[in-house]
Amino acid sequence: MSALKPLRVSLVQGATRWHDAAANREYYGAKVRALAGTTDLVVLPETFLSGFTNETRGNAESMDGEGLAWLRALAREVGAVVTGSLVVREGDRCVNRLVWMRPDGTHAQYDKRHLFRMAGEHERYAGGSERIVVELNGWRICPLVCYDLRFPVWSRNRYDRAAQHFDYDLLVVVANWPSARRHPWRTLLAARAIENLSYCVGVNRVGYDGNDLHYAGDSVVHDFLGQPLVELGAQEQVVTVSLDAATLAAHRERFPVWMDADEFTIAN
């Protein structure tokens, strides 16, 4: 993968408006449009159109709804992939769905597998069962949602000896992670980068939500050693970082811990 071009990743750390999809489309839309022509991937927080909510009746959208149409138009306008999660209703169930929207109008999707029971998410949402890996400019990327970060087996980056590549080169985690638990957020993001020989991007929100929970942001980009390439504070901020494939490939060759990794399968 060392021949790949650097990947430009933009972190949009915003103060999501509570239960106001129209205001969030305006707010995040302005921040993303300012990145047109300067980035390959724009990462928004978890549930960026509503905030992290169990009130699904008024906040869930269908895949044919206004939110997805807006996201599709936005990705086309800025010429980059735009990703983040939304509350989506499918039949009689709701999911916390990360949408990977490409500028050509196609998309991939991932439903959050691990539901945060301490906030009752498991009582209002259905969990996903399939991890995805998407490609962007030759880079392999695994997107996850918030609480998924606590479960290392789910994010484990294995080496496919037949295909001669790793599952992914970049792990992306979108979140609404309250500041009361900011130490685990910061620690686990670094750990996931180290153990998976991968870049790791975490994007969180800032401010207060409708449940009076505070969010300190702490969005970050870690390299494969767990060293931060950029760290955001607790303010609204947009930062773009360029990830280098050659240095990642060199580290994997120089320090091939994957050769001693344990084999396992994941049961659904």
LINSUL-V507927 format. One record per residue. N is the residue number from 0. SS is DSSP state (hx for helix, st for strand, lp for the rest). PSI is psi in whole degrees, 0 to 359 (none if undefined). Layout:
n:N ss:SS psi:PSI
n:N ss:SS psi:PSI
This chain:
n:0 ss:lp psi:357
n:1 ss:lp psi:342
n:2 ss:lp psi:354
n:3 ss:lp psi:150
n:4 ss:lp psi:154
n:5 ss:lp psi:147
n:6 ss:st psi:123
n:7 ss:st psi:119
n:8 ss:st psi:128
n:9 ss:st psi:126
n:10 ss:st psi:122
n:11 ss:st psi:99
n:12 ss:st psi:103
n:13 ss:lp psi:171
n:14 ss:lp psi:88
n:15 ss:lp psi:133
n:16 ss:lp psi:137
n:17 ss:lp psi:120
n:18 ss:lp psi:40
n:19 ss:lp psi:84
n:20 ss:hx psi:320
n:21 ss:hx psi:317
n:22 ss:hx psi:323
n:23 ss:hx psi:325
n:24 ss:hx psi:318
n:25 ss:hx psi:314
n:26 ss:hx psi:304
n:27 ss:hx psi:329
n:28 ss:hx psi:317
n:29 ss:hx psi:319
n:30 ss:hx psi:320
n:31 ss:hx psi:319
n:32 ss:hx psi:330
n:33 ss:lp psi:347
n:34 ss:lp psi:1
n:35 ss:lp psi:129
n:36 ss:lp psi:1
n:37 ss:lp psi:0
n:38 ss:lp psi:162
n:39 ss:lp psi:330
n:40 ss:st psi:127
n:41 ss:st psi:126
n:42 ss:st psi:120
n:43 ss:lp psi:165
n:44 ss:lp psi:175
n:45 ss:lp psi:144
n:46 ss:lp psi:53
n:47 ss:lp psi:350
n:48 ss:lp psi:352
n:49 ss:lp psi:338
n:50 ss:lp psi:164
n:51 ss:lp psi:106
n:52 ss:lp psi:148
n:53 ss:lp psi:359
n:54 ss:lp psi:79
n:55 ss:lp psi:336
n:56 ss:lp psi:315
n:57 ss:lp psi:356
n:58 ss:lp psi:345
n:59 ss:lp psi:144
n:60 ss:st psi:156
n:61 ss:lp psi:167
n:62 ss:lp psi:350
n:63 ss:lp psi:11
n:64 ss:lp psi:184
n:65 ss:hx psi:325
n:66 ss:hx psi:315
n:67 ss:hx psi:322
n:68 ss:hx psi:319
n:69 ss:hx psi:316
n:70 ss:hx psi:321
n:71 ss:hx psi:315
n:72 ss:hx psi:323
n:73 ss:hx psi:315
n:74 ss:hx psi:320
n:75 ss:hx psi:319
n:76 ss:hx psi:318
n:77 ss:hx psi:350
n:78 ss:lp psi:36
n:79 ss:lp psi:161
n:80 ss:st psi:137
n:81 ss:st psi:129
n:82 ss:st psi:155
n:83 ss:st psi:177
n:84 ss:st psi:156
n:85 ss:st psi:159
n:86 ss:st psi:117
n:87 ss:st psi:135
n:88 ss:st psi:131
n:89 ss:st psi:106
n:90 ss:lp psi:237
n:91 ss:lp psi:16
n:92 ss:st psi:157
n:93 ss:st psi:149
n:94 ss:st psi:153
n:95 ss:st psi:98
n:96 ss:st psi:120
n:97 ss:st psi:129
n:98 ss:st psi:127
n:99 ss:st psi:92
n:100 ss:st psi:121
n:101 ss:lp psi:157
n:102 ss:lp psi:344
n:103 ss:lp psi:4
n:104 ss:lp psi:350
n:105 ss:lp psi:162
n:106 ss:st psi:159
n:107 ss:st psi:165
n:108 ss:st psi:150
n:109 ss:st psi:126
n:110 ss:st psi:125
n:111 ss:lp psi:124
n:112 ss:lp psi:313
n:113 ss:lp psi:115
n:114 ss:lp psi:133
n:115 ss:lp psi:93
n:116 ss:hx psi:334
n:117 ss:hx psi:342
n:118 ss:hx psi:9
n:119 ss:lp psi:15
n:120 ss:hx psi:326
n:121 ss:hx psi:345
n:122 ss:hx psi:344
n:123 ss:hx psi:343
n:124 ss:lp psi:154
n:125 ss:lp psi:140
n:126 ss:lp psi:152
n:127 ss:lp psi:171
n:128 ss:lp psi:354
n:129 ss:lp psi:120
n:130 ss:lp psi:146
n:131 ss:lp psi:155
n:132 ss:lp psi:126
n:133 ss:st psi:160
n:134 ss:st psi:142
n:135 ss:st psi:114
n:136 ss:lp psi:35
n:137 ss:lp psi:345
n:138 ss:st psi:141
n:139 ss:st psi:128
n:140 ss:st psi:134
n:141 ss:st psi:113
n:142 ss:st psi:136
n:143 ss:st psi:171
n:144 ss:st psi:116
n:145 ss:hx psi:257
n:146 ss:hx psi:336
n:147 ss:hx psi:331
n:148 ss:hx psi:333
n:149 ss:hx psi:356
n:150 ss:lp psi:93
n:151 ss:lp psi:334
n:152 ss:lp psi:320
n:153 ss:lp psi:328
n:154 ss:lp psi:6
n:155 ss:lp psi:131
n:156 ss:lp psi:105
n:157 ss:lp psi:155
n:158 ss:st psi:125
n:159 ss:st psi:104
n:160 ss:lp psi:328
n:161 ss:lp psi:313
n:162 ss:lp psi:344
n:163 ss:lp psi:48
n:164 ss:st psi:160
n:165 ss:st psi:160
n:166 ss:lp psi:315
n:167 ss:lp psi:164
n:168 ss:lp psi:341
n:169 ss:st psi:128
n:170 ss:st psi:129
n:171 ss:st psi:126
n:172 ss:st psi:120
n:173 ss:st psi:143
n:174 ss:lp psi:160
n:175 ss:lp psi:83
n:176 ss:lp psi:108
n:177 ss:lp psi:151
n:178 ss:hx psi:339
n:179 ss:hx psi:337
n:180 ss:hx psi:34
n:181 ss:hx psi:331
n:182 ss:hx psi:313
n:183 ss:hx psi:320
n:184 ss:hx psi:308
n:185 ss:hx psi:320
n:186 ss:hx psi:315
n:187 ss:hx psi:326
n:188 ss:hx psi:317
n:189 ss:hx psi:319
n:190 ss:hx psi:318
n:191 ss:hx psi:323
n:192 ss:hx psi:314
n:193 ss:hx psi:309
n:194 ss:hx psi:338
n:195 ss:hx psi:6
n:196 ss:lp psi:53
n:197 ss:lp psi:154
n:198 ss:st psi:153
n:199 ss:st psi:128
n:200 ss:st psi:128
n:201 ss:st psi:127
n:202 ss:st psi:120
n:203 ss:lp psi:168
n:204 ss:lp psi:175
n:205 ss:st psi:173
n:206 ss:st psi:196
n:207 ss:st psi:146
n:208 ss:lp psi:185
n:209 ss:lp psi:348
n:210 ss:lp psi:11
n:211 ss:lp psi:27
n:212 ss:lp psi:138
n:213 ss:st psi:143
n:214 ss:st psi:128
n:215 ss:st psi:8
n:216 ss:lp psi:260
n:217 ss:lp psi:30
n:218 ss:lp psi:149
n:219 ss:st psi:157
n:220 ss:st psi:121
n:221 ss:st psi:144
n:222 ss:lp psi:185
n:223 ss:lp psi:352
n:224 ss:lp psi:2
n:225 ss:lp psi:10
n:226 ss:lp psi:133
n:227 ss:st psi:128
n:228 ss:st psi:329
n:229 ss:st psi:142
n:230 ss:st psi:128
n:231 ss:lp psi:151
n:232 ss:lp psi:223
n:233 ss:lp psi:13
n:234 ss:lp psi:162
n:235 ss:lp psi:129
n:236 ss:st psi:147
n:237 ss:st psi:125
n:238 ss:st psi:140
n:239 ss:st psi:133
n:240 ss:st psi:142
n:241 ss:st psi:124
n:242 ss:st psi:133
n:243 ss:lp psi:124
n:244 ss:hx psi:326
n:245 ss:hx psi:318
n:246 ss:hx psi:326
n:247 ss:hx psi:313
n:248 ss:hx psi:319
n:249 ss:hx psi:320
n:250 ss:hx psi:317
n:251 ss:hx psi:326
n:252 ss:hx psi:322
n:253 ss:hx psi:331
n:254 ss:lp psi:71
n:255 ss:lp psi:62
n:256 ss:hx psi:339
n:257 ss:hx psi:336
n:258 ss:hx psi:341
n:259 ss:hx psi:13
n:260 ss:lp psi:151
n:261 ss:lp psi:141
n:262 ss:lp psi:143
n:263 ss:lp psi:167
n:264 ss:lp psi:156
n:265 ss:lp psi:125
n:266 ss:lp psi:135
n:267 ss:lp psi:none
